[in-house]
């Protein structure tokens, strides 16, 4: 797996610009886990991935990925490939299937 060595980067820090709209001094990292993981997937650098994986652990990170309400197709393919998750296990993928687009969309 691509991020299997994340523990070697224990000093990695999440960039505050990913969570620009929040006061990080009073931020509840565990209550907002799904949102943090979504931001890392959508806009994060590799050091942000290492920081999030060190913060939540691989198993918890994967569970958060599965519960994200929306990811674009490129990000879905990325997390499925890198973390070995089936598309059908993602909430954002199954939710998208319930809302088919019109013919001309």
N, C-alpha and C positions, 0 to 999 in steps of 0.2 A: 504494500500500500504506500502511496506517495507520502503521507504525513506520519508514517510509523515512527519516525525519529523526533517527534515534537518535544519530547522530554529533554533533549539536548539543548533546546532553546528556551530554558526556563526564565531567562531574563527578558524575553520578548514582551513588549507592551502594546496594548491596543491604542491605535491613534485616536486622540480625542475628536478629530475632525469627522470620524465615522458617526459619532453621537453628538453632533454639534448642538442640537436643540435641547439637550439635557444638562442639568447641573450634576457633573460627575462626582462632586463631593457628597451628594446625598442620593446617588443612583443605586438602586437595588439590582445588582448584577444577576442574581438568581431568579428574581421575579420577572425580569425582562430578558431572560435567556433566549427565547425564540427570536425576539427582535434583534438582539445583538448578533446572533448567528446569521440571521438574514442579511444584516448590513455587511458582515464580514464576507459572506458569499457574493453579494452583489457588488461591493465596492472595495473589498479588502485587498491588501498586499499579502505576500507570503508571511511576513512577520505578524500580521493581524491574525492569520490562521493559527500560527504557532501560539500566540497569546491566548486566543479563544480556546484552543485545545488544552492548553495548560490550565486555564481557568475552570473549564467544565469537564475535561476528560473526554476520551474518544467516544465512549458509549453514550454519555449524556449529550455530546455534540451531535451524534448521529440521530438520537431521538428528537432533538430540537429541529434538525433538518427535516425530519419526517413530518413535523407539526407546523411547518411554516405555511401560512395561507396562500402566498403567491410567490412564484419565481418564474422568470421568463424561460423559454425553451432552452436557451444556451446554458443558463445556470442549472437547470434540471439535469441536462446531459452531463455537465461538469461534476455535480455532486454524485450522480449515479456512477460515473466512471471512477472518480477518485476515491470515493468512500464505499464503493461496492454495494450500493442500495438499489433495489428494484424501483422503477418508476411507479409501479402500482402501489408501493408502500408510501409514496409521498402524498400528503394531503393536497398540495397544490396541483398535482397531476390528476388525481381522481376528481377534484372539484372542477377542474377545467373540462373534464369529460362530461359533466352534467350540464354544461352550458355550451352546446355546439353553436358555431358561428353560422350566419346566414350565407347563402351561396355567393354573394358578391362581396363578402367581407375579407 
